[in-house]
Amino acid sequence: MAKTYERFEDLPVWQEAIRLVDGVYNLTESKEWKGSRSLRDQIERAALSVSNNIAEGFERGTTNELLAFLYIARGSAGEVRSMLCFLERRGGLHISNLKFQI
């Protein structure tokens, strides 16, 4: 029997998305950050978009809308992963732990 969730905060996927946001913010606030300010803003927004879209889809209350927002969240996760790959190539940052979470 499938588990029913009452709040988006209880969803394991949302909890992982919040861990991703924490990881991205830890990276962008670190001394090792080598990206521009605009790249920092973009990767932070994209990371936060993952958890926000999961939450918004859940709160819409229908399965179809939840699925649509999960696909949007997946796209945002891909955007974050792409930027992490770029940063790793450009600056030699070792961020495979963060990429693994995506």
MILODO-141868 format. One record per residue (C-alpha): residue number from 1; residue in three letters; x, y, z. Coordinates in steps of 0.05 Angstrom, whole numbers, plus 5000, padded with zeros to 4 digits. Example, Ala and Ser with C-alpha at 12.3 -4.5 7.8 and 13.67 -1.06 7.14 Angstrom:
<rs>
+-----+--------+------+------+------+
! num ! residu !    X !    Y !    Z !
+-----+--------+------+------+------+
!   1 !    Ala ! 5246 ! 4910 ! 5156 !
!   2 !    Ser ! 5273 ! 4979 ! 5143 !
+-----+--------+------+------+------+
</rs>
This chain:
<rs>
+-----+--------+------+------+------+
! num ! residu !    X !    Y !    Z !
+-----+--------+------+------+------+
!   1 !    Met ! 5000 ! 5000 ! 5000 !
!   2 !    Ala ! 5027 ! 5068 ! 4981 !
!   3 !    Lys ! 5042 ! 5118 ! 5036 !
!   4 !    Thr ! 4999 ! 5181 ! 5037 !
!   5 !    Tyr ! 5033 ! 5246 ! 5055 !
!   6 !    Glu ! 4996 ! 5303 ! 5088 !
!   7 !    Arg ! 5051 ! 5356 ! 5080 !
!   8 !    Phe ! 5103 ! 5367 ! 5026 !
!   9 !    Glu ! 5156 ! 5373 ! 5081 !
!  10 !    Asp ! 5147 ! 5299 ! 5094 !
!  11 !    Leu ! 5161 ! 5278 ! 5022 !
!  12 !    Pro ! 5230 ! 5245 ! 5017 !
!  13 !    Val ! 5241 ! 5278 ! 4949 !
!  14 !    Trp ! 5229 ! 5347 ! 4979 !
!  15 !    Gln ! 5276 ! 5332 ! 5037 !
!  16 !    Glu ! 5331 ! 5313 ! 4987 !
!  17 !    Ala ! 5317 ! 5376 ! 4947 !
!  18 !    Ile ! 5327 ! 5418 ! 5010 !
!  19 !    Arg ! 5393 ! 5381 ! 5021 !
!  20 !    Leu ! 5413 ! 5402 ! 4950 !
!  21 !    Val ! 5397 ! 5475 ! 4965 !
!  22 !    Asp ! 5439 ! 5471 ! 5028 !
!  23 !    Gly ! 5496 ! 5441 ! 4989 !
!  24 !    Val ! 5492 ! 5494 ! 4935 !
!  25 !    Tyr ! 5490 ! 5551 ! 4985 !
!  26 !    Asn ! 5549 ! 5520 ! 5023 !
!  27 !    Leu ! 5587 ! 5519 ! 4957 !
!  28 !    Thr ! 5570 ! 5590 ! 4936 !
!  29 !    Glu ! 5585 ! 5619 ! 5004 !
!  30 !    Ser ! 5652 ! 5583 ! 5009 !
!  31 !    Lys ! 5721 ! 5612 ! 4996 !
!  32 !    Glu ! 5729 ! 5562 ! 4940 !
!  33 !    Trp ! 5673 ! 5592 ! 4898 !
!  34 !    Lys ! 5702 ! 5611 ! 4831 !
!  35 !    Gly ! 5640 ! 5631 ! 4793 !
!  36 !    Ser ! 5614 ! 5700 ! 4778 !
!  37 !    Arg ! 5560 ! 5734 ! 4818 !
!  38 !    Ser ! 5508 ! 5722 ! 4764 !
!  39 !    Leu ! 5526 ! 5648 ! 4760 !
!  40 !    Arg ! 5520 ! 5644 ! 4836 !
!  41 !    Asp ! 5452 ! 5675 ! 4834 !
!  42 !    Gln ! 5429 ! 5630 ! 4777 !
!  43 !    Ile ! 5452 ! 5565 ! 4810 !
!  44 !    Glu ! 5421 ! 5586 ! 4877 !
!  45 !    Arg ! 5355 ! 5602 ! 4843 !
!  46 !    Ala ! 5355 ! 5537 ! 4803 !
!  47 !    Ala ! 5370 ! 5496 ! 4865 !
!  48 !    Leu ! 5315 ! 5530 ! 4905 !
!  49 !    Ser ! 5268 ! 5520 ! 4846 !
!  50 !    Val ! 5274 ! 5444 ! 4854 !
!  51 !    Ser ! 5244 ! 5443 ! 4924 !
!  52 !    Asn ! 5195 ! 5500 ! 4909 !
!  53 !    Asn ! 5166 ! 5464 ! 4849 !
!  54 !    Ile ! 5158 ! 5400 ! 4889 !
!  55 !    Ala ! 5121 ! 5439 ! 4943 !
!  56 !    Glu ! 5078 ! 5477 ! 4894 !
!  57 !    Gly ! 5058 ! 5414 ! 4856 !
!  58 !    Phe ! 5040 ! 5379 ! 4921 !
!  59 !    Glu ! 4998 ! 5437 ! 4945 !
!  60 !    Arg ! 4959 ! 5439 ! 4880 !
!  61 !    Gly ! 4924 ! 5376 ! 4904 !
!  62 !    Thr ! 4918 ! 5337 ! 4840 !
!  63 !    Thr ! 4962 ! 5281 ! 4815 !
!  64 !    Asn ! 4968 ! 5311 ! 4745 !
!  65 !    Glu ! 4992 ! 5378 ! 4771 !
!  66 !    Leu ! 5040 ! 5345 ! 4820 !
!  67 !    Leu ! 5070 ! 5305 ! 4762 !
!  68 !    Ala ! 5076 ! 5368 ! 4719 !
!  69 !    Phe ! 5112 ! 5405 ! 4774 !
!  70 !    Leu ! 5157 ! 5345 ! 4788 !
!  71 !    Tyr ! 5179 ! 5347 ! 4716 !
!  72 !    Ile ! 5194 ! 5421 ! 4723 !
!  73 !    Ala ! 5234 ! 5406 ! 4787 !
!  74 !    Arg ! 5272 ! 5353 ! 4749 !
!  75 !    Gly ! 5289 ! 5404 ! 4695 !
!  76 !    Ser ! 5315 ! 5452 ! 4748 !
!  77 !    Ala ! 5357 ! 5397 ! 4778 !
!  78 !    Gly ! 5387 ! 5386 ! 4709 !
!  79 !    Glu ! 5403 ! 5460 ! 4705 !
!  80 !    Val ! 5439 ! 5457 ! 4772 !
!  81 !    Arg ! 5477 ! 5395 ! 4750 !
!  82 !    Ser ! 5498 ! 5428 ! 4685 !
!  83 !    Met ! 5525 ! 5489 ! 4722 !
!  84 !    Leu ! 5562 ! 5445 ! 4771 !
!  85 !    Cys ! 5595 ! 5408 ! 4713 !
!  86 !    Phe ! 5615 ! 5474 ! 4683 !
!  87 !    Leu ! 5644 ! 5499 ! 4749 !
!  88 !    Glu ! 5682 ! 5434 ! 4759 !
!  89 !    Arg ! 5713 ! 5439 ! 4690 !
!  90 !    Arg ! 5731 ! 5513 ! 4698 !
!  91 !    Gly ! 5756 ! 5517 ! 4768 !
!  92 !    Gly ! 5776 ! 5448 ! 4789 !
!  93 !    Leu ! 5723 ! 5446 ! 4844 !
!  94 !    His ! 5710 ! 5377 ! 4871 !
!  95 !    Ile ! 5635 ! 5376 ! 4875 !
!  96 !    Ser ! 5619 ! 5304 ! 4857 !
!  97 !    Asn ! 5583 ! 5295 ! 4924 !
!  98 !    Leu ! 5535 ! 5350 ! 4907 !
!  99 !    Lys ! 5525 ! 5325 ! 4835 !
! 100 !    Phe ! 5510 ! 5256 ! 4863 !
! 101 !    Gln ! 5451 ! 5284 ! 4902 !
! 102 !    Ile ! 5418 ! 5310 ! 4839 !
+-----+--------+------+------+------+
</rs>
